Amino acid sequence: MADFNNKISLWKRKPSENDVAGKAYPHYQGNINVDGVVKDVAVWIQTDKKNPAQPDMSGTIKEPYKKPENNNEDLPI
């Protein structure tokens, strides 16, 4: 079995019809596995650097997204 521990996988993000104009969306999205714990990753490429000391890329690491459960208990019948 393949060992995916301490690895990162990124895919180029495709624009969506639900994207909000003017909002900065990540250029790449994916996941990272560190010591068996999987997290979501988003990476932005710095295309208009004004300072050479700025990084070429920046990113965030978050808990994996989980769709909210459809809880019908609170809905009236």
Contacts in CASP RR format, 6 or more apart in sequence:
PFRMAT RR
TARGET T0000
AUTHOR 0000-0000-0000
METHOD contacts of the structure
MODEL  1
MADFNNKISLWKRKPSENDVAGKAYPHYQGNINVDGVVKDVAVWIQTDKK
NPAQPDMSGTIKEPYKKPENNNEDLPI
4 33 0 8 1.000
5 33 0 8 1.000
5 34 0 8 1.000
5 35 0 8 1.000
5 36 0 8 1.000
6 33 0 8 1.000
6 34 0 8 1.000
6 35 0 8 1.000
7 32 0 8 1.000
7 33 0 8 1.000
8 30 0 8 1.000
8 31 0 8 1.000
8 32 0 8 1.000
8 33 0 8 1.000
8 41 0 8 1.000
9 30 0 8 1.000
9 31 0 8 1.000
9 32 0 8 1.000
10 28 0 8 1.000
10 29 0 8 1.000
10 30 0 8 1.000
10 41 0 8 1.000
10 43 0 8 1.000
11 28 0 8 1.000
11 29 0 8 1.000
11 30 0 8 1.000
12 27 0 8 1.000
12 28 0 8 1.000
13 25 0 8 1.000
13 26 0 8 1.000
13 27 0 8 1.000
13 28 0 8 1.000
13 29 0 8 1.000
15 25 0 8 1.000
19 25 0 8 1.000
24 44 0 8 1.000
26 42 0 8 1.000
26 43 0 8 1.000
26 44 0 8 1.000
26 59 0 8 1.000
27 43 0 8 1.000
27 44 0 8 1.000
27 45 0 8 1.000
28 41 0 8 1.000
28 42 0 8 1.000
28 43 0 8 1.000
28 45 0 8 1.000
29 40 0 8 1.000
29 41 0 8 1.000
29 42 0 8 1.000
29 43 0 8 1.000
30 40 0 8 1.000
30 41 0 8 1.000
30 42 0 8 1.000
31 38 0 8 1.000
31 39 0 8 1.000
31 40 0 8 1.000
31 41 0 8 1.000
31 64 0 8 1.000
32 38 0 8 1.000
32 39 0 8 1.000
32 41 0 8 1.000
32 61 0 8 1.000
33 39 0 8 1.000
38 64 0 8 1.000
39 61 0 8 1.000
39 62 0 8 1.000
39 63 0 8 1.000
39 64 0 8 1.000
40 61 0 8 1.000
40 62 0 8 1.000
40 63 0 8 1.000
40 64 0 8 1.000
40 65 0 8 1.000
41 59 0 8 1.000
41 60 0 8 1.000
41 61 0 8 1.000
42 59 0 8 1.000
42 60 0 8 1.000
42 62 0 8 1.000
43 57 0 8 1.000
43 58 0 8 1.000
43 59 0 8 1.000
44 57 0 8 1.000
44 58 0 8 1.000
44 59 0 8 1.000
45 56 0 8 1.000
45 57 0 8 1.000
46 54 0 8 1.000
46 55 0 8 1.000
46 56 0 8 1.000
46 57 0 8 1.000
46 58 0 8 1.000
49 56 0 8 1.000
END
